Amino acid sequence: MFCSSCGTNVEGQFCPKCGLAVGGVAVPPAPDGVSVNLPEEVGLRCAAYLIDVIPAVIVGFMLGWIPIIGAIILGFILLAYWLLRDIAGGSLGKLVLGLKVVKKDGSESGPKERLLRNVTLAIGPSMLIIPFAGYAIAPVVAGLIILTETVLLLAKKERLGDMLAGTTVVKKSAITRAPSA
């Protein structure tokens, strides 16, 4: 079966390229020379990420004024926060915006996939654990990772973390359940 939106071969309930539910409404392609807005899913994912950043910034302001040990503690806290942010099926931002992490075939994702998809985002902040050098290394590494993730999300509609874990993010309303017998 092929996705009605992008034409990708689909084996599960959701298109691995655009995230559209099989049987969803297709959006006709724009004519050449016409600018196209970001797909709704990409915009929602970016908004969810910005919501997820808020608690990290608050904790950073609370611990950032403590010399050396504050950065180390912050590194451990942010490592845990970014790794575990989707452990309940979606991060705070995803839950607020009605999104959910699933496997690319549309089935429920497990803790292993949810942790693996966030390893990339946890690497940068975890560099703060390194005394002194972490102040310089963490922002550079985090910035490069966020830039890479953003480019991939805009170009392929999936993050590097999604590629590693075999997951995608869909609207909760797009998830259909088979009727029980």
C-alpha positions as CSV (number, residue, x, y, z in Angstrom):
1,M,0.0,0.0,0.0
2,F,1.2,3.5,-0.8
3,C,0.7,6.7,1.2
4,S,-1.9,8.9,-0.3
5,S,0.1,12.0,0.6
6,C,3.7,11.4,-0.4
7,G,3.6,8.1,-2.3
8,T,5.9,6.2,0.1
9,N,5.4,2.4,0.4
10,V,3.6,1.8,3.7
11,E,3.6,-1.5,5.6
12,G,2.0,-0.4,8.9
13,Q,-0.8,2.0,10.0
14,F,1.3,5.2,9.5
15,C,3.5,6.4,6.6
16,P,7.2,6.3,7.8
17,K,8.0,9.5,5.8
18,C,5.1,11.9,6.5
19,G,3.4,10.2,9.5
20,L,-0.1,10.3,7.9
21,A,-2.4,7.5,9.0
22,V,-3.2,5.0,6.2
23,G,-6.5,6.1,4.7
24,G,-5.9,9.7,5.8
25,V,-6.8,12.7,3.7
26,A,-4.1,13.5,1.1
27,V,-2.9,17.0,0.6
28,P,-2.4,17.7,-3.1
29,P,1.2,18.7,-4.1
30,A,1.8,22.4,-4.6
31,P,2.5,23.7,-8.2
32,D,6.1,24.5,-9.1
33,G,7.3,27.8,-7.9
34,V,4.7,28.0,-5.0
35,S,6.1,28.2,-1.5
36,V,4.8,25.5,0.8
37,N,4.3,25.9,4.6
38,L,5.7,23.4,7.0
39,P,3.5,20.3,7.5
40,E,1.4,20.6,10.5
41,E,3.2,17.6,12.2
42,V,6.6,19.3,11.9
43,G,5.2,22.6,13.3
44,L,3.6,20.7,16.2
45,R,6.8,18.8,16.9
46,C,8.8,22.0,17.0
47,A,6.2,23.6,19.3
48,A,6.3,20.5,21.6
49,Y,10.1,20.7,21.8
50,L,10.0,24.4,22.8
51,I,7.5,23.5,25.6
52,D,10.0,20.7,26.6
53,V,12.8,23.2,26.9
54,I,11.0,25.4,29.5
55,P,11.6,23.1,32.5
56,A,15.3,22.6,31.4
57,V,15.7,26.4,31.3
58,I,14.1,26.9,34.7
59,V,16.3,24.2,36.3
60,G,19.3,25.8,34.5
61,F,18.6,29.2,36.0
62,M,18.1,27.7,39.5
63,L,21.4,25.8,39.5
64,G,23.5,27.9,37.1
65,W,24.6,30.4,39.7
66,I,26.3,27.7,41.8
67,P,30.0,27.6,40.7
68,I,31.3,24.2,39.3
69,I,29.2,21.8,41.3
70,G,26.0,23.5,40.1
71,A,26.9,22.8,36.5
72,I,27.8,19.2,37.3
73,I,24.5,18.6,39.1
74,L,22.7,20.4,36.2
75,G,24.4,18.0,33.8
76,F,23.1,14.9,35.6
77,I,19.6,16.4,36.0
78,L,19.4,17.4,32.3
79,L,20.8,14.0,31.2
80,A,18.0,12.3,33.1
81,Y,15.4,14.8,31.9
82,W,16.2,14.5,28.2
83,L,16.6,10.8,28.3
84,L,13.3,10.2,30.1
85,R,11.1,12.9,28.6
86,D,9.1,10.5,26.4
87,I,9.0,7.6,28.9
88,A,5.2,8.0,29.4
89,G,4.5,7.8,25.6
90,G,5.2,11.5,25.0
91,S,7.0,14.5,26.5
92,L,5.3,17.3,28.3
93,G,5.1,19.2,25.1
94,K,3.7,16.3,23.1
95,L,1.1,15.6,25.8
96,V,0.0,19.2,25.8
97,L,-0.3,19.2,22.0
98,G,-1.9,15.8,21.6
99,L,1.1,14.0,20.1
100,K,2.4,10.5,20.9
101,V,5.6,8.5,20.1
102,V,4.9,5.2,18.3
103,K,7.0,2.8,16.3
104,K,7.2,3.5,12.5
105,D,4.7,0.6,11.9
106,G,2.1,2.4,14.1
107,S,2.4,0.0,17.0
108,E,2.9,1.1,20.6
109,S,6.5,2.1,21.3
110,G,8.2,0.7,24.4
111,P,10.6,2.2,27.0
112,K,13.6,1.0,25.0
113,E,12.6,3.0,21.9
114,R,11.5,6.0,23.9
115,L,14.9,6.1,25.7
116,L,16.9,5.5,22.5
117,R,15.2,8.2,20.5
118,N,16.3,10.8,23.1
119,V,20.0,9.8,23.5
120,T,21.0,12.4,20.9
121,L,19.3,15.2,22.8
122,A,20.8,14.1,26.1
123,I,24.4,14.2,24.9
124,G,24.9,17.9,24.8
125,P,23.6,18.8,28.3
126,S,25.4,15.8,29.8
127,M,28.7,17.4,28.8
128,L,28.1,19.8,31.8
129,I,29.2,16.9,34.0
130,I,32.8,17.5,32.9
131,P,34.2,20.1,35.4
132,F,35.3,23.4,33.8
133,A,35.5,22.2,30.2
134,G,31.8,21.3,30.3
135,Y,30.9,25.0,30.3
136,A,32.5,25.3,26.8
137,I,31.8,21.9,25.4
138,A,28.1,21.5,26.3
139,P,26.7,24.5,24.4
140,V,28.7,23.7,21.3
141,V,27.7,20.0,21.3
142,A,24.1,20.7,22.1
143,G,23.9,23.4,19.4
144,L,25.3,21.1,16.8
145,I,22.9,18.3,17.8
146,I,19.9,20.6,17.8
147,L,20.9,22.0,14.4
148,T,21.3,18.4,13.0
149,E,18.0,17.3,14.4
150,T,16.2,20.4,13.0
151,V,17.6,20.0,9.6
152,L,16.6,16.3,9.5
153,L,13.2,17.1,10.9
154,L,12.6,19.7,8.2
155,A,14.1,17.6,5.4
156,K,13.0,14.1,6.2
157,K,10.2,14.8,8.8
158,E,12.0,12.7,11.4
159,R,14.8,13.4,13.8
160,L,18.0,11.4,14.1
161,G,16.7,10.0,17.3
162,D,13.6,8.7,15.5
163,M,15.9,7.1,12.9
164,L,17.9,5.3,15.6
165,A,14.9,4.1,17.5
166,G,12.6,3.3,14.6
167,T,9.9,5.7,16.0
168,T,7.8,8.5,14.7
169,V,5.5,11.1,16.3
170,V,1.8,11.1,15.5
171,K,-1.3,12.9,16.6
172,K,-3.2,10.9,19.2
173,S,-6.4,11.3,17.1
174,A,-4.6,9.6,14.1
175,I,-4.2,6.4,16.1
176,T,-7.0,4.0,15.4
177,R,-7.7,1.0,17.5
178,A,-9.0,-2.3,16.1
179,P,-12.4,-3.1,17.4
180,S,-12.3,-5.8,20.1
181,A,-14.2,-9.0,19.6
